[in-house]
Amino acid sequence: MPFRHYYYCESCDGTWLVEAEVAVEGDCPFCAARDVFPYRSDEPARLADDAARIARRLAAALRKAVAKPAPVPAESRRLKRAASR
């Protein structure tokens, strides 16, 4: 499984990430600065944990959105009352 390597270029303040097995110095894709090293790397296990946590939060948000109906605008309530008279 590849690692996720985060790069920061001091020359142009550019940031990017690369997923690869090994961390190597690279060239900045924005200003072509040479030999930029990654400042942080995430392990594959951490990436899986992050993805699982995001999936749980998304599932909880979807359940909450489906369980709670959208509020009815005031204009719709007024029209319903007028129609029922």
Secondary structure, DSSP 8 states (H G I E B T S, - for coil): --EEEEEE-TTT--EEEEEESS---B--TTT--S-B-EEEEE-HHHHHHHHHHHHHHHHHHHHHHHHS-----HHHHHHHHHHH-
